Amino acid sequence: MDHWFQAIRQIQHRTAVTQGGVKEPKELFNHFCERNYRQAFTGVYMKSAGRNHSAFVEGVARLREHGEAATPDVTIIMPCLNEIQSLPNCIANALDALALLRTKLGMSGEIMIADNGSTDGSQALATELGARVVPVAERGYGAALIGGCRAAAGRYIVMGDCDGSYNFVEGVAMVAKLDEGYELCMGNRFRGGIAPGAMPWKNRHIGNPGLTGVLNLFFRTGIRDAHCGLRAIRKDAFQRLGLSSSGMEFASEMVVKAALLKLRMTEVPATLSVDLRDRAPHLRPWRDGWRHLRYLFMLSPTWVFAVPGMAALGLSAMIFGVALLYLAGILPGEPVFGTSWSIVAGFLATCGHLALIMVVVAHLFGVRRGFRLLRPVIRRNARWGSRDGHAKSAAKQPVEIA
């Protein structure tokens, strides 16, 4: 496998020349070559995967003979930003997944790297290893995945992080669920298993359970791990969702909008391993956690406007009611609520009324943007109003007498 080392060194050299020089010390480059590339392409790894890779290559050859190579069934997407250390392992693992897809489900596939502006030669290395590279100019985890999904050729999309923490072979079970009729399949790391050191304590016991709990309280998705990086979705379902988040909140947006549009969702176990990178991850727990929580509130007018609005109206009604009882002489003694409290009650009633109007406006905005279904009550009233309007307009039309 010496040709792999020569190719990789040539890629790194070309990148250094074309991109103004990648400051990568020779010792560090040799270190991650020894650590990652030999593990991915030599020895026991390739021997154990040999049969699956042979089946994959034979299946691709048969597709080309029948002219079907341009339309794969499955696209495996990995967002990438300077992931040259982990790319070989991830692409080799994705090849295993495609081989199993061919042997178990009879499906073809492709590997896509959604590159977010890497400067370490990741694009050239991915191309050398057989993946299709799609550049995404807008920065961010969500932006990279959205760009990759838009360019995906397959009718089923499997997405996973490009750091070696997820096993793409587990995506085969997700594709099988999509083939059964589900539109979105999530991985569940708490069911599949989390390796020691793979997830910080605060993320495992506070962040993920807390955000997933709020998400299920607001939207009743039934998903127990809404932020797993390994997930699969049908291409037509992705197009219906109209996803727009550029950051890490993309994970919540996909599940929330799928629930709002009542897509069929399910979960399968997924494992989480320690990533292969020597640097810190792109995830910033507190910043990204706040962005997730803010996005959940933004998509839930019920909890942002309806619940506080109803509470304000209820409190206002209680104050006015007690004040009227004292004013009518039904309750004896000095009034508990005087003029000042009546002014407060009026203010609460106004705020509550405006909040309920905002609920309707936010709901209709979501319907107009395509990520929310029209509630049956509004639909019935809209139809009644439409029929009444048509009747009135018809009554105003002059009647011709033959």
Kinemage of the C-alpha trace (Angstrom):
@kinemage 1
@onewidth
@group {chain A} dominant
@subgroup {mainchain}
@vectorlist {calphas} color= white
{ca met a 1} P 0.000 0.000 0.000
{ca asp a 2} L 2.959 2.337 -0.470
{ca his a 3} L 1.133 3.998 -3.379
{ca trp a 4} L -1.424 5.352 -0.866
{ca phe a 5} L 1.346 7.130 1.035
{ca gln a 6} L 2.803 8.587 -2.151
{ca ala a 7} L -0.616 9.791 -3.345
{ca ile a 8} L -1.409 11.394 0.003
{ca arg a 9} L 1.929 13.183 0.172
{ca gln a 10} L 1.428 14.498 -3.396
{ca ile a 11} L -2.045 15.745 -2.431
{ca gln a 12} L -0.652 17.552 0.615
{ca his a 13} L 2.129 19.095 -1.472
{ca arg a 14} L -0.277 20.290 -4.195
{ca thr a 15} L -2.592 21.776 -1.564
{ca ala a 16} L 0.296 23.637 0.057
{ca val a 17} L 1.231 25.178 -3.296
{ca thr a 18} L -2.288 26.048 -4.511
{ca gln a 19} L -3.665 27.343 -1.198
{ca gly a 20} L -0.718 29.463 -0.162
{ca gly a 21} L 0.958 26.891 2.042
{ca val a 22} L -0.650 24.592 4.602
{ca lys a 23} L 1.394 24.859 7.784
{ca glu a 24} L 1.506 21.152 8.566
{ca pro a 25} L 4.759 19.988 10.250
{ca lys a 26} L 6.312 17.002 8.570
{ca glu a 27} L 6.485 15.054 11.825
{ca leu a 28} L 2.752 15.533 12.526
{ca phe a 29} L 1.851 14.605 8.951
{ca asn a 30} L 3.873 11.389 9.186
{ca his a 31} L 2.223 10.685 12.558
{ca phe a 32} L -1.348 10.798 11.333
{ca cys a 33} L -0.359 8.915 8.160
{ca glu a 34} L 0.892 6.083 10.360
{ca arg a 35} L -2.085 6.322 12.733
{ca asn a 36} L -4.972 6.611 10.284
{ca tyr a 37} L -4.094 5.717 6.701
{ca arg a 38} L -2.419 2.390 7.437
{ca gln a 39} L -5.361 1.467 9.679
{ca ala a 40} L -7.844 2.279 6.911
{ca phe a 41} L -6.197 0.719 3.892
{ca thr a 42} L -3.866 -2.073 5.023
{ca gly a 43} L -3.687 -5.210 7.099
{ca val a 44} L -6.564 -6.706 9.025
{ca tyr a 45} L -9.009 -3.904 8.184
{ca met a 46} L -9.022 -4.466 4.428
{ca lys a 47} L -8.838 -8.239 4.865
{ca ser a 48} L -12.017 -8.268 6.971
{ca ala a 49} L -13.813 -5.893 4.599
{ca gly a 50} L -12.547 -7.534 1.428
{ca arg a 51} L -15.619 -9.555 0.620
{ca asn a 52} L -17.980 -6.647 1.129
{ca his a 53} L -15.853 -4.332 -1.008
{ca ser a 54} L -15.676 -6.925 -3.769
{ca ala a 55} L -19.460 -7.204 -3.773
{ca phe a 56} L -19.738 -3.422 -3.918
{ca val a 57} L -17.340 -3.133 -6.863
{ca glu a 58} L -19.099 -5.930 -8.735
{ca gly a 59} L -22.487 -4.275 -8.139
{ca val a 60} L -21.208 -0.929 -9.456
{ca ala a 61} L -19.819 -2.656 -12.553
{ca arg a 62} L -23.206 -4.258 -13.226
{ca leu a 63} L -24.944 -0.889 -12.825
{ca arg a 64} L -22.594 0.707 -15.333
{ca glu a 65} L -23.325 -2.045 -17.832
{ca his a 66} L -27.036 -1.196 -17.582
{ca gly a 67} L -26.487 2.575 -17.606
{ca glu a 68} L -27.738 3.107 -14.048
{ca ala a 69} L -24.565 4.433 -12.453
{ca ala a 70} L -25.724 8.060 -12.612
{ca thr a 71} L -28.745 7.443 -10.355
{ca pro a 72} L -27.685 5.748 -7.116
{ca asp a 73} L -30.320 4.717 -4.609
{ca val a 74} L -28.450 5.999 -1.536
{ca thr a 75} L -26.181 8.978 -0.926
{ca ile a 76} L -23.949 8.968 2.158
{ca ile a 77} L -23.118 12.565 3.096
{ca met a 78} L -20.369 13.750 5.432
{ca pro a 79} L -19.888 17.437 6.310
{ca cys a 80} L -16.202 18.244 6.215
{ca leu a 81} L -14.020 21.066 7.510
{ca asn a 82} L -10.332 20.134 7.732
{ca glu a 83} L -10.945 16.440 8.437
{ca ile a 84} L -7.923 14.973 6.635
{ca gln a 85} L -7.043 12.878 9.693
{ca ser a 86} L -10.331 11.001 9.837
{ca leu a 87} L -11.407 11.010 6.168
{ca pro a 88} L -9.762 7.710 5.165
{ca asn a 89} L -11.406 5.787 8.006
{ca cys a 90} L -14.798 7.393 7.351
{ca ile a 91} L -14.718 6.747 3.602
{ca ala a 92} L -13.598 3.156 4.108
{ca asn a 93} L -16.407 2.666 6.635
{ca ala a 94} L -18.892 4.213 4.191
{ca leu a 95} L -17.688 1.771 1.516
{ca asp a 96} L -18.513 -1.056 3.908
{ca ala a 97} L -22.001 0.403 4.291
{ca leu a 98} L -22.491 0.643 0.514
{ca ala a 99} L -21.304 -2.941 0.111
{ca leu a 100} L -23.878 -4.141 2.652
{ca leu a 101} L -26.547 -2.068 0.951
{ca arg a 102} L -25.737 -3.878 -2.281
{ca thr a 103} L -25.684 -7.378 -0.772
{ca lys a 104} L -28.616 -7.018 1.663
{ca leu a 105} L -30.976 -4.526 0.022
{ca gly a 106} L -29.840 -4.630 -3.610
{ca met a 107} L -29.242 -0.867 -3.648
{ca ser a 108} L -26.491 1.209 -5.208
{ca gly a 109} L -24.940 4.237 -3.583
{ca glu a 110} L -22.443 7.068 -3.602
{ca ile a 111} L -20.252 8.821 -1.035
{ca met a 112} L -20.396 12.611 -0.916
{ca ile a 113} L -18.164 14.986 1.020
{ca ala a 114} L -19.892 18.329 1.630
{ca asp a 115} L -16.797 20.469 2.051
{ca asn a 116} L -17.146 23.673 4.041
{ca gly a 117} L -13.905 25.335 2.946
{ca ser a 118} L -11.179 22.949 4.116
{ca thr a 119} L -7.589 24.178 3.851
{ca asp a 120} L -5.761 20.952 4.723
{ca gly a 121} L -6.248 19.068 1.445
{ca ser a 122} L -9.377 17.179 2.498
{ca gln a 123} L -11.050 17.821 -0.883
{ca ala a 124} L -8.237 16.322 -2.923
{ca leu a 125} L -7.863 13.362 -0.595
{ca ala a 126} L -11.590 12.609 -0.710
{ca thr a 127} L -11.518 12.722 -4.516
{ca glu a 128} L -8.518 10.387 -4.588
{ca leu a 129} L -10.410 7.948 -2.345
{ca gly a 130} L -13.412 7.860 -4.685
{ca ala a 131} L -15.845 10.242 -2.996
{ca arg a 132} L -17.739 13.039 -4.742
{ca val a 133} L -16.827 16.436 -3.292
{ca val a 134} L -19.456 19.198 -3.213
{ca pro a 135} L -18.173 22.623 -2.092
{ca val a 136} L -20.516 24.550 0.219
{ca ala a 137} L -19.624 28.224 0.558
{ca glu a 138} L -21.868 29.059 3.535
{ca arg a 139} L -20.124 28.120 6.758
{ca gly a 140} L -21.721 25.918 9.401
{ca tyr a 141} L -22.626 22.306 10.166
{ca gly a 142} L -26.206 22.727 8.992
{ca ala a 143} L -25.229 24.676 5.886
{ca ala a 144} L -22.828 21.920 4.813
{ca leu a 145} L -25.460 19.203 5.244
{ca ile a 146} L -28.161 21.215 3.477
{ca gly a 147} L -25.815 21.852 0.557
{ca gly a 148} L -24.910 18.185 0.398
{ca cys a 149} L -28.544 17.028 0.564
{ca arg a 150} L -29.507 19.367 -2.250
{ca ala a 151} L -26.774 17.889 -4.442
{ca ala a 152} L -27.504 14.269 -3.462
{ca ala a 153} L -28.407 11.983 -6.349
{ca gly a 154} L -29.909 9.188 -4.247
{ca arg a 155} L -33.547 8.933 -3.222
{ca tyr a 156} L -32.376 7.984 0.281
{ca ile a 157} L -29.861 10.122 2.176
{ca val a 158} L -27.689 8.942 5.074
{ca met a 159} L -25.756 11.655 6.900
{ca gly a 160} L -23.089 11.304 9.545
{ca asp a 161} L -20.175 13.228 10.997
{ca cys a 162} L -16.777 12.984 9.326
{ca asp a 163} L -14.796 12.437 12.531
{ca gly a 164} L -14.957 8.650 12.854
{ca ser a 165} L -17.390 8.699 15.774
{ca tyr a 166} L -20.272 7.065 13.854
{ca asn a 167} L -20.453 3.703 12.124
{ca phe a 168} L -22.024 4.151 8.691
{ca val a 169} L -22.742 0.424 8.500
{ca glu a 170} L -25.515 1.096 11.036
{ca gly a 171} L -27.059 3.347 8.417
{ca val a 172} L -28.052 0.248 6.434
{ca ala a 173} L -30.789 -0.467 8.993
{ca met a 174} L -31.941 3.149 8.611
{ca val a 175} L -32.216 2.806 4.836
{ca ala a 176} L -34.218 -0.387 5.349
{ca lys a 177} L -36.656 1.602 7.526
{ca leu a 178} L -36.985 4.242 4.811
{ca asp a 179} L -37.650 1.502 2.296
{ca glu a 180} L -40.471 0.261 4.559
{ca gly a 181} L -42.222 3.608 4.230
{ca tyr a 182} L -40.740 5.776 6.981
{ca glu a 183} L -39.612 9.227 5.894
{ca leu a 184} L -37.051 10.001 8.610
{ca cys a 185} L -34.983 7.566 10.671
{ca met a 186} L -32.871 8.745 13.586
{ca gly a 187} L -30.061 6.994 15.389
{ca asn a 188} L -30.369 6.545 19.146
{ca arg a 189} L -26.985 6.568 20.878
{ca phe a 190} L -28.474 5.846 24.292
{ca arg a 191} L -29.873 2.563 22.950
{ca gly a 192} L -26.876 1.673 20.789
{ca gly a 193} L -24.116 2.489 23.259
{ca ile a 194} L -21.706 5.353 23.954
{ca ala a 195} L -18.024 4.487 24.289
{ca pro a 196} L -16.164 5.847 27.334
{ca gly a 197} L -14.857 9.326 26.542
{ca ala a 198} L -16.966 9.674 23.386
{ca met a 199} L -19.394 12.213 24.887
{ca pro a 200} L -18.690 14.739 27.686
{ca trp a 201} L -20.616 14.205 30.923
{ca lys a 202} L -22.572 17.478 30.624
{ca asn a 203} L -23.662 16.624 27.079
{ca arg a 204} L -24.696 13.076 27.993
{ca his a 205} L -26.579 13.789 31.222
{ca ile a 206} L -27.685 17.429 30.864
{ca gly a 207} L -27.573 18.801 27.316
{ca asn a 208} L -28.978 15.972 25.205
{ca pro a 209} L -31.675 14.757 27.651
{ca gly a 210} L -32.709 18.334 28.469
{ca leu a 211} L -33.012 19.565 24.891
{ca thr a 212} L -34.674 16.347 23.726
{ca gly a 213} L -37.128 16.587 26.630
{ca val a 214} L -38.057 20.177 25.745
{ca leu a 215} L -38.394 19.187 22.079
{ca asn a 216} L -40.773 16.342 22.924
{ca leu a 217} L -42.750 18.540 25.340
{ca phe a 218} L -43.269 21.163 22.652
{ca phe a 219} L -43.720 18.958 19.577
{ca arg a 220} L -44.403 15.375 20.812
{ca thr a 221} L -42.015 13.779 18.309
{ca gly a 222} L -41.463 10.509 20.193
{ca ile a 223} L -37.738 10.665 19.317
{ca arg a 224} L -35.489 9.902 22.303
{ca asp a 225} L -32.187 11.153 20.850
{ca ala a 226} L -32.987 14.122 18.633
{ca his a 227} L -29.356 15.214 18.244
{ca cys a 228} L -27.717 12.035 16.992
{ca gly a 229} L -25.380 12.840 14.092
{ca leu a 230} L -26.245 9.625 12.226
{ca arg a 231} L -29.647 9.845 10.536
{ca ala a 232} L -31.371 9.000 7.263
{ca ile a 233} L -34.096 10.792 5.332
{ca arg a 234} L -35.861 10.406 2.010
{ca lys a 235} L -34.811 12.999 -0.567
{ca asp a 236} L -38.403 14.069 -1.222
{ca ala a 237} L -38.994 14.472 2.531
{ca phe a 238} L -35.888 16.644 2.822
{ca gln a 239} L -37.202 18.885 0.051
{ca arg a 240} L -40.564 19.207 1.829
{ca leu a 241} L -38.962 20.302 5.108
{ca gly a 242} L -37.326 23.433 3.683
{ca leu a 243} L -34.468 23.347 6.203
{ca ser a 244} L -32.516 26.583 6.681
{ca ser a 245} L -30.423 26.417 9.885
{ca ser a 246} L -26.721 26.855 9.202
{ca gly a 247} L -25.469 25.851 12.655
{ca met a 248} L -25.735 22.861 14.960
{ca glu a 249} L -29.435 23.586 15.554
{ca phe a 250} L -29.973 21.946 12.154
{ca ala a 251} L -30.346 18.669 14.100
{ca ser a 252} L -33.350 20.006 16.037
{ca glu a 253} L -34.847 21.755 13.013
{ca met a 254} L -35.050 18.523 11.020
{ca val a 255} L -36.892 16.619 13.761
{ca val a 256} L -39.195 19.532 14.678
{ca lys a 257} L -40.278 20.278 11.116
{ca ala a 258} L -40.747 16.573 10.413
{ca ala a 259} L -43.073 16.421 13.439
{ca leu a 260} L -44.958 19.565 12.365
{ca leu a 261} L -45.527 18.091 8.897
{ca lys a 262} L -46.432 14.739 10.490
{ca leu a 263} L -43.812 12.742 8.611
{ca arg a 264} L -43.393 9.102 9.596
{ca met a 265} L -40.390 8.902 11.943
{ca thr a 266} L -38.627 6.061 13.717
{ca glu a 267} L -35.386 5.269 15.555
{ca val a 268} L -32.742 2.552 15.400
{ca pro a 269} L -29.794 1.986 17.768
{ca ala a 270} L -26.551 3.770 16.891
{ca thr a 271} L -23.154 3.573 18.555
{ca leu a 272} L -20.932 6.534 19.347
{ca ser a 273} L -17.146 6.063 19.405
{ca val a 274} L -14.303 8.362 20.361
{ca asp a 275} L -13.517 10.539 17.336
{ca leu a 276} L -10.201 10.196 15.507
{ca arg a 277} L -9.155 13.835 15.508
{ca asp a 278} L -6.295 15.313 17.517
{ca arg a 279} L -7.988 18.719 17.748
{ca ala a 280} L -11.050 19.951 19.616
{ca pro a 281} L -14.478 19.315 18.000
{ca his a 282} L -16.395 22.087 16.234
{ca leu a 283} L -19.257 21.733 18.751
{ca arg a 284} L -19.462 24.468 21.424
{ca pro a 285} L -21.797 22.994 24.090
{ca trp a 286} L -23.126 26.150 25.764
{ca arg a 287} L -23.385 28.319 22.645
{ca asp a 288} L -24.886 25.585 20.484
{ca gly a 289} L -27.171 24.439 23.309
{ca trp a 290} L -28.602 27.946 23.621
{ca arg a 291} L -29.098 28.120 19.829
{ca his a 292} L -30.998 24.807 19.961
{ca leu a 293} L -33.231 26.004 22.810
{ca arg a 294} L -33.902 29.367 21.158
{ca tyr a 295} L -34.859 27.628 17.920
{ca leu a 296} L -37.279 25.320 19.727
{ca phe a 297} L -39.093 28.301 21.228
{ca met a 298} L -39.099 30.102 17.888
{ca leu a 299} L -40.959 27.205 16.228
{ca ser a 300} L -43.445 26.776 19.093
{ca pro a 301} L -45.948 29.690 19.210
{ca thr a 302} L -48.064 27.595 21.582
{ca trp a 303} L -45.468 27.803 24.351
{ca val a 304} L -44.126 31.249 23.472
{ca phe a 305} L -47.476 33.043 23.055
{ca ala a 306} L -50.497 30.812 23.798
{ca val a 307} L -49.528 29.578 27.272
{ca pro a 308} L -48.430 33.023 28.614
{ca gly a 309} L -51.405 34.649 26.860
{ca met a 310} L -53.915 32.283 28.437
{ca ala a 311} L -52.269 32.738 31.828
{ca ala a 312} L -52.495 36.549 31.471
{ca leu a 313} L -56.157 36.369 30.461
{ca gly a 314} L -56.942 34.007 33.326
{ca leu a 315} L -55.252 36.241 35.893
{ca ser a 316} L -56.983 39.302 34.441
{ca ala a 317} L -60.376 37.582 34.622
{ca met a 318} L -59.762 36.605 38.248
{ca ile a 319} L -58.871 40.198 39.265
{ca phe a 320} L -61.839 41.687 37.432
{ca gly a 321} L -64.175 39.041 38.830
{ca val a 322} L -63.161 39.591 42.455
{ca ala a 323} L -63.321 43.382 41.997
{ca leu a 324} L -66.858 43.125 40.549
{ca leu a 325} L -67.976 40.895 43.421
{ca tyr a 326} L -66.818 43.510 45.922
{ca leu a 327} L -68.371 46.285 43.833
{ca ala a 328} L -71.730 44.460 43.739
{ca gly a 329} L -71.624 43.914 47.492
{ca ile a 330} L -71.627 40.149 47.198
{ca leu a 331} L -68.309 39.919 49.068
{ca pro a 332} L -68.227 41.830 52.371
{ca gly a 333} L -65.419 43.992 53.704
{ca glu a 334} L -62.766 46.120 52.071
{ca pro a 335} L -62.050 45.337 48.386
{ca val a 336} L -58.941 43.233 47.880
{ca phe a 337} L -58.314 44.658 44.418
{ca gly a 338} L -58.632 48.394 44.015
{ca thr a 339} L -58.166 50.778 41.100
{ca ser a 340} L -54.480 49.975 40.627
{ca trp a 341} L -55.180 46.259 40.369
{ca ser a 342} L -57.950 46.937 37.863
{ca ile a 343} L -55.443 48.816 35.678
{ca val a 344} L -53.064 45.857 35.957
{ca ala a 345} L -55.888 43.502 34.998
{ca gly a 346} L -56.638 45.621 31.934
{ca phe a 347} L -52.983 45.531 30.928
{ca leu a 348} L -52.879 41.732 31.334
{ca ala a 349} L -56.038 41.346 29.258
{ca thr a 350} L -54.535 43.445 26.470
{ca cys a 351} L -51.277 41.483 26.495
{ca gly a 352} L -53.113 38.160 26.563
{ca his a 353} L -55.319 39.190 23.651
{ca leu a 354} L -52.303 40.265 21.571
{ca ala a 355} L -50.480 37.035 22.456
{ca leu a 356} L -53.361 34.924 21.148
{ca ile a 357} L -53.378 36.955 17.939
{ca met a 358} L -49.634 36.252 17.619
{ca val a 359} L -50.332 32.526 17.971
{ca val a 360} L -52.605 32.618 14.943
{ca val a 361} L -50.196 34.811 12.958
{ca ala a 362} L -47.174 32.594 13.751
{ca his a 363} L -49.156 29.481 12.866
{ca leu a 364} L -50.267 30.910 9.515
{ca phe a 365} L -46.700 32.065 8.819
{ca gly a 366} L -45.453 28.523 9.358
{ca val a 367} L -48.158 27.192 7.045
{ca arg a 368} L -47.202 29.734 4.401
{ca arg a 369} L -43.506 28.818 4.668
{ca gly a 370} L -44.363 25.148 4.290
{ca phe a 371} L -43.099 23.710 7.597
{ca arg a 372} L -46.447 23.542 9.406
{ca leu a 373} L -49.832 22.031 8.555
{ca leu a 374} L -52.979 24.129 8.861
{ca arg a 375} L -54.906 23.238 11.997
{ca pro a 376} L -58.280 21.582 11.333
{ca val a 377} L -60.193 24.303 13.245
{ca ile a 378} L -58.682 27.062 11.107
{ca arg a 379} L -59.218 25.028 7.944
{ca arg a 380} L -62.901 24.502 8.735
{ca asn a 381} L -63.433 28.186 9.535
{ca ala a 382} L -61.535 29.208 6.413
{ca arg a 383} L -63.772 26.991 4.282
{ca trp a 384} L -66.888 28.354 5.976
{ca gly a 385} L -65.712 31.919 5.416
{ca ser a 386} L -64.843 31.123 1.808
{ca arg a 387} L -68.305 29.635 1.136
{ca asp a 388} L -70.005 32.575 2.878
{ca gly a 389} L -67.952 35.043 0.863
{ca his a 390} L -68.771 33.283 -2.387
{ca ala a 391} L -72.495 33.288 -1.479
{ca lys a 392} L -72.450 37.016 -0.744
{ca ser a 393} L -70.594 37.827 -3.952
{ca ala a 394} L -73.017 35.658 -5.941
{ca ala a 395} L -75.966 37.485 -4.366
{ca lys a 396} L -74.549 40.797 -5.536
{ca gln a 397} L -74.258 39.634 -9.152
{ca pro a 398} L -77.034 40.972 -11.404
{ca val a 399} L -79.493 38.302 -12.538
{ca glu a 400} L -80.279 38.211 -16.220
{ca ile a 401} L -83.911 37.374 -17.105
{ca ala a 402} L -84.340 35.620 -20.386
